[in-house]
Amino acid sequence: MLAYALRRLLGAIPTIFIIVTAAFFMMRIAPGGPFDQERALEPTVMANLNEAFGLDRPLWEQYAMYLGNLLRGDMGPSFIYRDMRVHEILGQGLPVSMQLGMTALLLAFVIGTALGSIAALRQNTRADYGVIAVATFGITVPNFVVAPVLSLVFAVILSWLPAQGWGRWDQMILPVIALALPQVAVIARLIRGSMIEALRSDHVRTARAYGLPARMVVIKHALRAAVLPAISYLGPAAAALLTGSIVIEQVFNIPGIGRFFVNGALARDYTLVMGTVVIVAVFVVVFNLIVDLLYALLDPRVRYD
């Protein structure tokens, strides 16, 4: 399995290279620049800024310099956060985004698995229809709609929870719920479908024929097989939560990388946006690799040579 993991990591290098290259040139093609303002700067000042940040050099030379610095772990200076390097900015925001995303993912997996299992065990009943309705609502309504509504109801109208901020446990509730709701819906539907199939499988019927308790049959045999599709979904879900937190962090004023990414994109901070893209790309690769390894641990039929 270690050899497989190393091959996957080596195979991801060209993918990350393509993503970095595409993001670099797309940022440069976009209209505007990091020093454009409503009141134009003096030509001499603009020339000095471009020279200081290397923007006066040919595009191919800027690209080569960025790749060389990136290989050394240097993502360059930020254009809008003066006297700060990009890795310092991301180092401040990444732990917050990871805490938010991982909490939402864990909550989504636990609740989604529970709801999907209940729907499958009570198929074609009110409980099943209720879970399907909740899942459909969660999938169709995006989190940038759910987040302001939650803030309006629970923070402004009811005054139960704070509307913004980060650090206390009560400040985590609304953003985590808003971020987890779409993933709860998807996981519940996946678990429901796979659980129904697992309950009809031969090994579950055999376990029932041997007179095993119903709880043991469901948890040890049916649920273990039913959870595999949800495990496969965790990789893309983790990446989606990391990138989807951009909107949530803006709504709830959370100091994660999402807020830095938005500010950097609006201000054409090339290095800050590029640094965020690189971090997200690396996380997508790592999360998918972890999911594949977990799949092999849970399913004895899967072997990685």
Residue pairs with C-beta under 8 A, 6 or more apart in sequence:
1 293
1 296
1 304
3 305
4 304
4 305
5 289
5 293
8 285
8 289
8 292
9 285
9 289
12 285
12 289
15 281
15 285
16 278
16 281
16 282
16 285
19 277
19 278
19 281
20 67
20 70
20 274
20 277
20 278
20 281
21 63
23 273
23 274
23 277
24 63
24 66
24 270
24 274
25 59
25 63
27 268
27 270
27 273
27 274
28 59
28 62
28 270
30 268
32 268
33 55
33 268
34 53
34 55
34 79
34 80
34 267
34 268
34 269
34 270
35 41
35 46
35 49
35 50
35 79
36 268
40 46
41 49
47 56
49 55
50 56
53 77
53 79
54 62
54 65
55 62
57 65
66 76
66 271
66 274
69 75
69 76
70 278
73 87
74 85
74 87
75 85
75 86
75 87
75 90
75 271
75 274
75 275
75 278
76 85
76 86
76 271
76 274
76 275
77 84
77 85
77 86
77 271
78 84
78 85
78 86
78 89
78 264
78 269
78 271
78 272
79 267
79 268
79 269
79 270
79 271
79 272
80 263
80 264
80 267
80 269
80 272
81 89
81 269
81 272
86 271
86 272
86 274
86 275
87 275
89 260
89 272
89 275
90 257
90 260
90 275
90 276
90 279
92 255
93 255
93 256
93 257
93 258
93 259
93 260
94 256
94 257
94 279
96 166
96 254
96 255
96 256
96 257
97 242
97 245
97 249
97 256
97 257
97 258
98 242
100 172
100 175
100 176
100 179
100 241
100 245
100 248
100 249
100 254
100 256
101 179
101 238
101 241
101 242
101 245
102 238
103 172
103 176
104 175
104 176
104 179
104 180
104 183
104 241
104 245
105 180
105 183
105 234
105 237
105 238
105 241
107 176
107 177
107 180
107 184
108 180
108 181
108 183
108 184
108 187
108 237
109 183
109 187
109 230
109 234
111 180
111 184
111 188
112 183
112 184
112 185
112 186
112 187
112 188
112 190
112 191
112 230
113 187
113 188
113 191
113 223
113 227
113 230
115 131
115 134
115 135
115 184
115 188
115 191
115 192
116 131
116 187
116 188
116 189
116 190
116 191
116 192
116 195
116 226
116 230
117 191
117 192
117 195
117 218
117 223
117 226
118 127
118 128
118 131
119 127
119 128
119 131
119 132
119 188
119 192
120 128
120 191
120 192
120 193
120 195
120 196
120 199
120 226
121 195
121 199
121 218
122 128
123 196
128 192
131 188
131 192
132 189
132 192
134 184
134 185
134 188
135 184
135 185
135 186
135 188
135 189
136 185
137 185
138 181
138 182
138 184
138 185
138 186
139 182
139 185
139 186
139 189
141 181
141 182
142 182
143 178
143 179
143 181
143 182
143 244
143 247
143 248
144 247
144 251
146 177
146 178
146 181
147 174
147 175
147 178
147 247
147 248
147 251
147 252
148 251
150 174
150 177
150 178
151 163
151 174
151 251
151 252
154 160
154 161
154 174
155 161
155 162
155 163
155 174
156 163
161 170
161 171
161 173
161 174
162 168
162 170
162 171
163 174
163 252
164 171
164 252
164 253
165 171
165 252
165 253
165 254
166 172
166 252
166 253
166 254
166 255
166 256
171 252
174 252
175 245
175 248
175 249
175 251
175 252
175 254
178 248
178 251
179 241
179 244
179 245
179 248
182 244
183 237
183 240
183 241
186 233
186 237
187 230
187 233
187 237
190 229
190 230
190 233
191 226
191 227
191 229
191 230
193 229
194 225
194 226
194 227
194 228
194 229
194 230
195 222
195 223
195 226
197 226
198 204
198 221
198 222
198 223
198 225
198 226
199 218
199 222
201 222
201 225
203 221
204 217
204 221
204 222
207 216
207 217
207 221
208 214
208 217
224 298
227 298
228 295
228 298
228 299
231 291
231 294
231 295
231 298
232 291
232 295
234 287
234 291
234 294
235 284
235 287
235 288
235 290
235 291
235 292
236 284
236 287
236 288
238 283
238 287
239 280
239 283
239 284
239 287
239 288
242 280
242 283
243 258
243 280
245 254
245 256
245 258
246 258
246 259
246 261
246 262
247 258
248 254
248 258
249 255
249 256
249 257
249 258
249 259
250 258
250 259
250 262
253 259
257 276
257 279
260 272
260 276
261 272
261 273
261 276
263 269
263 272
264 272
264 273
264 276
265 273
292 304
293 304
295 302
296 302
296 303
296 304
